[in-house]
Amino acid sequence: MNYNNKTFRPIEQSPNGETSSDTIFTYRQKGNILTSEYHGGQIVRGHLIGLVDKAGNIEMRYHQVNTKGELMTGKCKSHPEILANGKIRLHEEWQWTSGDASTGKSILEEV
């Protein structure tokens, strides 16, 4: 699976997360290396880097600056689902590596 030039938006988020439907992720992929810049909602600017396996699963690390001026970091595992319309839905399980180190879940859909 290749995520290059795909755009995603969260549709579900745990209450302790900072993304919302206003957050836009633009993915770039070269080989099995995935990167993204993202922003919107509570996030002023964020970046992620990850590795994509043959099934399209992503293991990633992220960092972002929120609207409170805090630098937040975390790790995430993402599993793809192909929807009937051919778009990708990503099911994510993540953990903050800053702040309270809490865990959460998110669902992102390709725009």
C-alpha positions in Angstrom: 0.0 0.0 0.0 1.3 3.5 -0.8 0.0 6.5 1.1 1.9 9.1 -1.1 0.0 12.3 -1.7 -3.1 11.1 0.3 -4.9 13.5 2.6 -6.6 12.3 5.8 -8.9 13.8 8.4 -9.9 12.4 11.8 -13.5 11.2 12.2 -13.2 9.8 15.7 -10.8 10.7 18.5 -10.3 9.8 22.2 -11.0 12.7 24.6 -7.3 13.0 25.5 -6.2 13.5 21.9 -5.6 16.9 20.2 -6.8 16.1 16.7 -10.3 16.9 15.4 -12.2 17.0 12.2 -10.4 20.3 11.5 -7.0 18.6 11.5 -5.6 17.8 8.0 -2.8 15.3 7.5 -0.9 15.2 4.1 1.0 12.0 3.7 4.2 11.5 1.7 5.8 8.0 1.1 9.1 7.0 -0.4 9.7 3.2 -0.2 8.4 2.2 3.2 9.1 5.5 4.8 6.1 7.7 5.5 6.1 11.4 6.5 3.4 13.9 7.1 2.8 17.5 8.0 -0.4 18.3 9.7 -2.3 21.2 11.3 -5.7 22.4 12.3 -8.0 22.6 15.3 -5.8 22.5 18.5 -2.7 21.8 16.5 -0.7 24.7 15.1 1.9 22.4 13.4 2.8 18.8 13.5 5.0 16.2 11.8 5.1 12.5 11.8 7.5 9.8 10.5 6.8 6.2 10.2 7.4 2.8 8.6 4.9 1.1 6.4 4.8 -2.7 6.3 3.7 -4.9 3.3 0.1 -5.0 4.6 -0.1 -1.1 4.9 0.3 -1.0 8.7 2.1 2.0 10.0 4.3 2.4 13.0 5.0 6.1 13.6 6.3 8.8 15.9 4.9 12.3 16.0 5.5 15.7 17.5 3.3 18.8 17.4 2.9 22.2 18.9 -0.7 22.9 20.2 -2.6 26.2 20.5 -1.4 26.4 24.2 2.2 26.6 22.9 3.0 23.1 24.2 5.3 20.7 22.4 3.7 17.2 22.5 5.1 13.9 21.4 3.8 10.4 20.9 3.9 7.1 19.1 1.2 5.4 17.1 0.3 2.1 15.3 -2.1 2.5 12.4 -4.0 -0.3 10.6 -5.7 0.4 7.2 -9.2 -0.6 6.1 -10.2 -0.2 2.4 -13.7 1.2 2.2 -16.3 0.3 -0.5 -15.5 3.6 -2.3 -11.8 2.7 -2.5 -10.8 5.3 0.1 -8.6 4.3 3.1 -9.7 4.4 6.8 -6.9 4.2 9.3 -7.6 2.7 12.8 -5.0 4.1 15.2 -3.8 3.2 18.7 -1.5 5.8 20.2 0.3 6.9 23.3 1.6 10.3 24.4 5.3 10.1 25.2 5.0 13.6 26.8 2.5 14.9 29.3 0.6 12.2 31.1 1.7 9.3 28.8 -2.0 8.3 28.4 -3.2 6.2 25.5 -6.0 6.6 23.0 -7.6 5.6 19.7 -8.4 7.6 16.6 -9.9 6.9 13.2 -8.8 8.8 10.1 -10.4 8.7 6.7 -8.9 9.7 3.3 -10.4 12.9 2.0 
